[in-house]
Amino acid sequence: MNFDDFSSSLAAPTPPDNLPVLLKALWHDGKGEWEQAHEIAQSREGDPAFDRIHAYLHRVEGDEWNANYWYRRAGMAMFKGSLKDEWNALVLHHLG
């Protein structure tokens, strides 16, 4: 799957069956389904990849303090670009 395929899949009512779990979180966020995305991100606290998406989701929520906490847990600084740029970067990263 490439970025365009992933983006097109947002028109469907459910994520593709074979989508890895972190891409499912980003898929739900792309659909505006923050709670579902957040549940996935919280499911493996302590795993830097999950913590990284958790940080992004708190940034989406507008909670910069909490976002910064999760960025630190993921071992990185807060993303400097727009939320859309960060979502794109995360999707591209997890698509490999």
N, CA, C and O atoms as a GROMACS GRO file, in nm:
protein
  384
    1MET      N    1   0.085  -0.117   0.000
    1MET     CA    2   0.000   0.000   0.000
    1MET      C    3   0.090   0.124   0.000
    1MET      O    4   0.190   0.129   0.071
    2ASN      N    5   0.053   0.222  -0.080
    2ASN     CA    6   0.127   0.347  -0.080
    2ASN      C    7   0.041   0.457  -0.015
    2ASN      O    8  -0.072   0.433   0.027
    3PHE      N    9   0.097   0.578  -0.009
    3PHE     CA   10   0.028   0.688   0.059
    3PHE      C   11  -0.107   0.719  -0.007
    3PHE      O   12  -0.206   0.741   0.063
    4ASP      N   13  -0.111   0.720  -0.139
    4ASP     CA   14  -0.237   0.749  -0.208
    4ASP      C   15  -0.342   0.642  -0.180
    4ASP      O   16  -0.460   0.675  -0.160
    5ASP      N   17  -0.302   0.516  -0.178
    5ASP     CA   18  -0.395   0.407  -0.146
    5ASP      C   19  -0.448   0.424  -0.004
    5ASP      O   20  -0.568   0.408   0.021
    6PHE      N   21  -0.358   0.456   0.088
    6PHE     CA   22  -0.398   0.475   0.227
    6PHE      C   23  -0.497   0.591   0.238
    6PHE      O   24  -0.602   0.578   0.302
    7SER      N   25  -0.465   0.702   0.175
    7SER     CA   26  -0.553   0.819   0.179
    7SER      C   27  -0.689   0.788   0.117
    7SER      O   28  -0.793   0.830   0.169
    8SER      N   29  -0.690   0.714   0.007
    8SER     CA   30  -0.816   0.676  -0.058
    8SER      C   31  -0.900   0.585   0.030
    8SER      O   32  -1.022   0.587   0.024
    9SER      N   33  -0.834   0.504   0.112
    9SER     CA   34  -0.907   0.410   0.198
    9SER      C   35  -0.990   0.483   0.304
    9SER      O   36  -1.079   0.423   0.365
   10LEU      N   37  -0.962   0.612   0.325
   10LEU     CA   38  -1.040   0.689   0.423
   10LEU      C   39  -1.185   0.708   0.379
   10LEU      O   40  -1.270   0.744   0.461
   11ALA      N   41  -1.215   0.683   0.253
   11ALA     CA   42  -1.353   0.692   0.203
   11ALA      C   43  -1.436   0.571   0.248
   11ALA      O   44  -1.559   0.576   0.244
   12ALA      N   45  -1.370   0.464   0.289
   12ALA     CA   46  -1.440   0.343   0.332
   12ALA      C   47  -1.490   0.359   0.476
   12ALA      O   48  -1.436   0.440   0.552
   13PRO      N   49  -1.592   0.283   0.514
   13PRO     CA   50  -1.645   0.294   0.650
   13PRO      C   51  -1.556   0.229   0.757
   13PRO      O   52  -1.567   0.261   0.875
   14THR      N   53  -1.469   0.138   0.716
   14THR     CA   54  -1.378   0.070   0.810
   14THR      C   55  -1.239   0.064   0.748
   14THR      O   56  -1.225   0.069   0.625
   15PRO      N   57  -1.136   0.052   0.832
   15PRO     CA   58  -1.000   0.043   0.777
   15PRO      C   59  -0.980  -0.089   0.702
   15PRO      O   60  -1.048  -0.188   0.730
   16PRO      N   61  -0.887  -0.092   0.607
   16PRO     CA   62  -0.855  -0.217   0.539
   16PRO      C   63  -0.816  -0.325   0.641
   16PRO      O   64  -0.750  -0.296   0.740
   17ASP      N   65  -0.857  -0.448   0.615
   17ASP     CA   66  -0.834  -0.558   0.708
   17ASP      C   67  -0.686  -0.582   0.737
   17ASP      O   68  -0.650  -0.615   0.850
   18ASN      N   69  -0.601  -0.567   0.638
   18ASN     CA   70  -0.460  -0.602   0.654
   18ASN      C   71  -0.374  -0.487   0.704
   18ASN      O   72  -0.251  -0.495   0.701
   19LEU      N   73  -0.436  -0.380   0.750
   19LEU     CA   74  -0.361  -0.261   0.792
   19LEU      C   75  -0.294  -0.286   0.927
   19LEU      O   76  -0.360  -0.328   1.022
   20PRO      N   77  -0.163  -0.260   0.937
   20PRO     CA   78  -0.096  -0.272   1.068
   20PRO      C   79  -0.159  -0.178   1.170
   20PRO      O   80  -0.217  -0.076   1.134
   21VAL      N   81  -0.149  -0.214   1.296
   21VAL     CA   82  -0.223  -0.147   1.402
   21VAL      C   83  -0.193   0.004   1.411
   21VAL      O   84  -0.285   0.082   1.433
   22LEU      N   85  -0.068   0.045   1.394
   22LEU     CA   86  -0.038   0.188   1.404
   22LEU      C   87  -0.095   0.265   1.286
   22LEU      O   88  -0.134   0.381   1.301
   23LEU      N   89  -0.101   0.203   1.170
   23LEU     CA   90  -0.168   0.267   1.057
   23LEU      C   91  -0.319   0.272   1.079
   23LEU      O   92  -0.386   0.364   1.031
   24LYS      N   93  -0.372   0.174   1.152
   24LYS     CA   94  -0.516   0.181   1.186
   24LYS      C   95  -0.542   0.302   1.275
   24LYS      O   96  -0.644   0.369   1.259
   25ALA      N   97  -0.453   0.329   1.368
   25ALA     CA   98  -0.469   0.447   1.453
   25ALA      C   99  -0.470   0.573   1.367
   25ALA      O  100  -0.555   0.660   1.385
   26LEU      N  101  -0.377   0.583   1.274
   26LEU     CA  102  -0.370   0.700   1.187
   26LEU      C  103  -0.490   0.705   1.092
   26LEU      O  104  -0.537   0.814   1.058
   27TRP      N  105  -0.539   0.590   1.049
   27TRP     CA  106  -0.659   0.584   0.966
   27TRP      C  107  -0.777   0.643   1.043
   27TRP      O  108  -0.850   0.726   0.990
   28HIS      N  109  -0.796   0.599   1.167
   28HIS     CA  110  -0.907   0.651   1.248
   28HIS      C  111  -0.892   0.802   1.268
   28HIS      O  112  -0.990   0.876   1.260
   29ASP      N  113  -0.770   0.847   1.294
   29ASP     CA  114  -0.751   0.991   1.309
   29ASP      C  115  -0.784   1.064   1.179
   29ASP      O  116  -0.846   1.171   1.182
   30GLY      N  117  -0.745   1.007   1.067
   30GLY     CA  118  -0.775   1.066   0.937
   30GLY      C  119  -0.923   1.076   0.911
   30GLY      O  120  -0.967   1.160   0.833
   31LYS      N  121  -1.001   0.991   0.975
   31LYS     CA  122  -1.148   0.994   0.963
   31LYS      C  123  -1.212   1.083   1.069
   31LYS      O  124  -1.334   1.099   1.072
   32GLY      N  125  -1.129   1.143   1.156
   32GLY     CA  126  -1.184   1.224   1.264
   32GLY      C  127  -1.231   1.142   1.382
   32GLY      O  128  -1.307   1.192   1.466
   33GLU      N  129  -1.187   1.018   1.390
   33GLU     CA  130  -1.227   0.926   1.497
   33GLU      C  131  -1.116   0.921   1.601
   33GLU      O  132  -1.046   0.820   1.616
   34TRP      N  133  -1.102   1.033   1.673
   34TRP     CA  134  -0.992   1.051   1.768
   34TRP      C  135  -0.993   0.945   1.877
   34TRP      O  136  -0.887   0.891   1.911
   35GLU      N  137  -1.109   0.914   1.933
   35GLU     CA  138  -1.116   0.816   2.043
   35GLU      C  139  -1.063   0.680   2.002
   35GLU      O  140  -0.987   0.618   2.076
   36GLN      N  141  -1.102   0.633   1.884
   36GLN     CA  142  -1.054   0.502   1.838
   36GLN      C  143  -0.903   0.505   1.818
   36GLN      O  144  -0.832   0.411   1.854
   37ALA      N  145  -0.853   0.615   1.760
   37ALA     CA  146  -0.708   0.628   1.740
   37ALA      C  147  -0.636   0.631   1.875
   37ALA      O  148  -0.531   0.568   1.891
   38HIS      N  149  -0.692   0.704   1.970
   38HIS     CA  150  -0.630   0.717   2.101
   38HIS      C  151  -0.627   0.583   2.175
   38HIS      O  152  -0.529   0.551   2.242
   39GLU      N  153  -0.733   0.506   2.163
   39GLU     CA  154  -0.736   0.373   2.227
   39GLU      C  155  -0.622   0.286   2.177
   39GLU      O  156  -0.558   0.216   2.255
   40ILE      N  157  -0.596   0.291   2.046
   40ILE     CA  158  -0.486   0.212   1.990
   40ILE      C  159  -0.353   0.263   2.044
   40ILE      O  160  -0.268   0.184   2.087
   41ALA      N  161  -0.334   0.395   2.042
   41ALA     CA  162  -0.207   0.453   2.089
   41ALA      C  163  -0.181   0.418   2.235
   41ALA      O  164  -0.067   0.393   2.273
   42GLN      N  165  -0.284   0.416   2.317
   42GLN     CA  166  -0.270   0.385   2.460
   42GLN      C  167  -0.247   0.238   2.486
   42GLN      O  168  -0.202   0.200   2.595
   43SER      N  169  -0.278   0.153   2.389
   43SER     CA  170  -0.279   0.009   2.412
   43SER      C  171  -0.140  -0.049   2.442
   43SER      O  172  -0.130  -0.158   2.498
   44ARG      N  173  -0.035   0.022   2.403
   44ARG     CA  174   0.102  -0.029   2.428
   44ARG      C  175   0.192   0.083   2.475
   44ARG      O  176   0.297   0.109   2.417
   45GLU      N  177   0.148   0.150   2.582
   45GLU     CA  178   0.230   0.255   2.641
   45GLU      C  179   0.368   0.201   2.672
   45GLU      O  180   0.383   0.088   2.718
   46GLY      N  181   0.469   0.282   2.645
   46GLY     CA  182   0.606   0.240   2.668
   46GLY      C  183   0.675   0.196   2.540
   46GLY      O  184   0.798   0.191   2.534
   47ASP      N  185   0.598   0.163   2.438
   47ASP     CA  186   0.654   0.132   2.307
   47ASP      C  187   0.670   0.266   2.235
   47ASP      O  188   0.570   0.334   2.210
   48PRO      N  189   0.792   0.306   2.201
   48PRO     CA  190   0.813   0.439   2.142
   48PRO      C  191   0.727   0.470   2.020
   48PRO      O  192   0.685   0.584   2.002
   49ALA      N  193   0.700   0.372   1.936
   49ALA     CA  194   0.618   0.397   1.817
   49ALA      C  195   0.475   0.432   1.857
   49ALA      O  196   0.413   0.520   1.797
   50PHE      N  197   0.421   0.362   1.956
   50PHE     CA  198   0.286   0.391   2.005
   50PHE      C  199   0.285   0.525   2.079
   50PHE      O  200   0.193   0.604   2.064
   51ASP      N  201   0.389   0.549   2.159
   51ASP     CA  202   0.398   0.676   2.232
   51ASP      C  203   0.407   0.794   2.136
   51ASP      O  204   0.354   0.902   2.165
   52ARG      N  205   0.473   0.775   2.023
   52ARG     CA  206   0.487   0.882   1.924
   52ARG      C  207   0.351   0.921   1.867
   52ARG      O  208   0.320   1.039   1.854
   53ILE      N  209   0.270   0.822   1.833
   53ILE     CA  210   0.135   0.852   1.782
   53ILE      C  211   0.049   0.909   1.894
   53ILE      O  212  -0.034   0.996   1.870
   54HIS      N  213   0.068   0.860   2.014
   54HIS     CA  214  -0.004   0.914   2.130
   54HIS      C  215   0.026   1.064   2.144
   54HIS      O  216  -0.065   1.143   2.169
   55ALA      N  217   0.152   1.102   2.128
   55ALA     CA  218   0.192   1.243   2.136
   55ALA      C  219   0.120   1.324   2.029
   55ALA      O  220   0.062   1.429   2.059
   56TYR      N  221   0.122   1.276   1.907
   56TYR     CA  222   0.055   1.345   1.797
   56TYR      C  223  -0.093   1.364   1.828
   56TYR      O  224  -0.148   1.472   1.806
   57LEU      N  225  -0.157   1.260   1.879
   57LEU     CA  226  -0.301   1.268   1.906
   57LEU      C  227  -0.333   1.372   2.013
   57LEU      O  228  -0.437   1.438   2.006
   58HIS      N  229  -0.247   1.386   2.112
   58HIS     CA  230  -0.271   1.490   2.213
   58HIS      C  231  -0.246   1.628   2.155
   58HIS      O  232  -0.306   1.726   2.199
   59ARG      N  233  -0.160   1.636   2.058
   59ARG     CA  234  -0.141   1.763   1.987
   59ARG      C  235  -0.268   1.796   1.908
   59ARG      O  236  -0.311   1.911   1.905
   60VAL      N  237  -0.327   1.696   1.842
   60VAL     CA  238  -0.453   1.714   1.770
   60VAL      C  239  -0.560   1.765   1.866
   60VAL      O  240  -0.638   1.855   1.834
   61GLU      N  241  -0.562   1.707   1.984
   61GLU     CA  242  -0.660   1.743   2.087
   61GLU      C  243  -0.639   1.886   2.137
   61GLU      O  244  -0.730   1.946   2.194
   62GLY      N  245  -0.520   1.940   2.116
   62GLY     CA  246  -0.490   2.074   2.164
   62GLY      C  247  -0.427   2.077   2.301
   62GLY      O  248  -0.413   2.184   2.362
   63ASP      N  249  -0.387   1.961   2.352
   63ASP     CA  250  -0.327   1.949   2.484
   63ASP      C  251  -0.175   1.941   2.468
   63ASP      O  252  -0.117   1.832   2.471
   64GLU      N  253  -0.111   2.057   2.452
   64GLU     CA  254   0.034   2.059   2.426
   64GLU      C  255   0.115   2.004   2.543
   64GLU      O  256   0.218   1.940   2.521
   65TRP      N  257   0.071   2.029   2.665
   65TRP     CA  258   0.145   1.977   2.780
   65TRP      C  259   0.152   1.825   2.774
   65TRP      O  260   0.259   1.766   2.787
   66ASN      N  261   0.037   1.762   2.754
   66ASN     CA  262   0.031   1.616   2.746
   66ASN      C  263   0.104   1.566   2.622
   66ASN      O  264   0.173   1.463   2.628
   67ALA      N  265   0.090   1.636   2.511
   67ALA     CA  266   0.162   1.598   2.389
   67ALA      C  267   0.312   1.597   2.415
   67ALA      O  268   0.381   1.502   2.378
   68ASN      N  269   0.362   1.703   2.478
   68ASN     CA  270   0.506   1.710   2.509
   68ASN      C  271   0.550   1.594   2.596
   68ASN      O  272   0.659   1.539   2.576
   69TYR      N  273   0.468   1.556   2.692
   69TYR     CA  274   0.500   1.440   2.776
   69TYR      C  275   0.521   1.315   2.689
   69TYR      O  276   0.619   1.243   2.708
   70TRP      N  277   0.429   1.291   2.596
   70TRP     CA  278   0.438   1.171   2.512
   70TRP      C  279   0.550   1.180   2.410
   70TRP      O  280   0.612   1.078   2.377
   71TYR      N  281   0.577   1.300   2.359
   71TYR     CA  282   0.694   1.314   2.270
   71TYR      C  283   0.820   1.277   2.346
   71TYR      O  284   0.905   1.204   2.294
   72ARG      N  285   0.833   1.326   2.470
   72ARG     CA  286   0.952   1.292   2.550
   72ARG      C  287   0.959   1.142   2.573
   72ARG      O  288   1.066   1.083   2.563
   73ARG      N  289   0.846   1.080   2.604
   73ARG     CA  290   0.846   0.934   2.625
   73ARG      C  291   0.888   0.860   2.498
   73ARG      O  292   0.950   0.754   2.504
   74ALA      N  293   0.855   0.919   2.383
   74ALA     CA  294   0.893   0.858   2.255
   74ALA      C  295   1.038   0.891   2.217
   74ALA      O  296   1.090   0.839   2.119
   75GLY      N  297   1.101   0.980   2.296
   75GLY     CA  298   1.240   1.015   2.271
   75GLY      C  299   1.260   1.121   2.165
   75GLY      O  300   1.361   1.122   2.096
   76MET      N  301   1.162   1.211   2.152
   76MET     CA  302   1.176   1.314   2.050
   76MET      C  303   1.112   1.445   2.093
   76MET      O  304   1.036   1.451   2.189
   77ALA      N  305   1.144   1.550   2.018
   77ALA     CA  306   1.086   1.682   2.043
   77ALA      C  307   0.952   1.692   1.971
   77ALA      O  308   0.924   1.616   1.878
   78MET      N  309   0.869   1.787   2.015
   78MET     CA  310   0.741   1.810   1.950
   78MET      C  311   0.762   1.846   1.803
   78MET      O  312   0.853   1.921   1.769
   79PHE      N  313   0.680   1.791   1.718
   79PHE     CA  314   0.685   1.818   1.575
   79PHE      C  315   0.661   1.966   1.552
   79PHE      O  316   0.575   2.026   1.616
   80LYS      N  317   0.736   2.026   1.461
   80LYS     CA  318   0.730   2.171   1.438
   80LYS      C  319   0.633   2.213   1.328
   80LYS      O  320   0.596   2.330   1.321
   81GLY      N  321   0.591   2.122   1.243
   81GLY     CA  322   0.503   2.157   1.132
   81GLY      C  323   0.356   2.152   1.170
   81GLY      O  324   0.321   2.143   1.288
   82SER      N  325   0.271   2.159   1.069
   82SER     CA  326   0.126   2.153   1.090
   82SER      C  327   0.083   2.012   1.130
   82SER      O  328   0.159   1.916   1.113
   83LEU      N  329  -0.038   2.001   1.181
   83LEU     CA  330  -0.092   1.868   1.213
   83LEU      C  331  -0.102   1.782   1.087
   83LEU      O  332  -0.073   1.663   1.092
   84LYS      N  333  -0.141   1.842   0.976
   84LYS     CA  334  -0.150   1.768   0.849
   84LYS      C  335  -0.012   1.717   0.808
   84LYS      O  336   0.002   1.603   0.764
   85ASP      N  337   0.090   1.802   0.822
   85ASP     CA  338   0.226   1.759   0.788
   85ASP      C  339   0.271   1.645   0.878
   85ASP      O  340   0.336   1.551   0.832
   86GLU      N  341   0.236   1.654   1.006
   86GLU     CA  342   0.277   1.547   1.097
   86GLU      C  343   0.204   1.418   1.065
   86GLU      O  344   0.266   1.311   1.064
   87TRP      N  345   0.074   1.426   1.038
   87TRP     CA  346  -0.003   1.306   1.001
   87TRP      C  347   0.059   1.243   0.877
   87TRP      O  348   0.080   1.121   0.873
   88ASN      N  349   0.086   1.324   0.775
   88ASN     CA  350   0.148   1.272   0.652
   88ASN      C  351   0.280   1.204   0.681
   88ASN      O  352   0.307   1.095   0.631
   89ALA      N  353   0.364   1.268   0.763
   89ALA     CA  354   0.495   1.210   0.796
   89ALA      C  355   0.480   1.078   0.870
   89ALA      O  356   0.555   0.984   0.844
   90LEU      N  357   0.385   1.071   0.962
   90LEU     CA  358   0.364   0.947   1.037
   90LEU      C  359   0.313   0.836   0.944
   90LEU      O  360   0.360   0.722   0.952
   91VAL      N  361   0.219   0.868   0.858
   91VAL     CA  362   0.167   0.768   0.764
   91VAL      C  363   0.280   0.717   0.675
   91VAL      O  364   0.298   0.596   0.659
   92LEU      N  365   0.356   0.808   0.618
   92LEU     CA  366   0.467   0.768   0.531
   92LEU      C  367   0.568   0.681   0.605
   92LEU      O  368   0.617   0.582   0.552
   93HIS      N  369   0.598   0.719   0.729
   93HIS     CA  370   0.693   0.642   0.810
   93HIS      C  371   0.642   0.499   0.830
   93HIS      O  372   0.717   0.404   0.814
   94HIS      N  373   0.515   0.486   0.866
   94HIS     CA  374   0.461   0.353   0.898
   94HIS      C  375   0.427   0.271   0.774
   94HIS      O  376   0.413   0.149   0.782
   95LEU      N  377   0.415   0.336   0.660
   95LEU     CA  378   0.400   0.261   0.535
   95LEU      C  379   0.533   0.202   0.492
   95LEU      O  380   0.539   0.107   0.413
   96GLY      N  381   0.642   0.262   0.545
   96GLY     CA  382   0.776   0.211   0.514
   96GLY      C  383   0.823   0.263   0.383
   96GLY      O  384   0.934   0.231   0.340
   0.00000   0.00000   0.00000
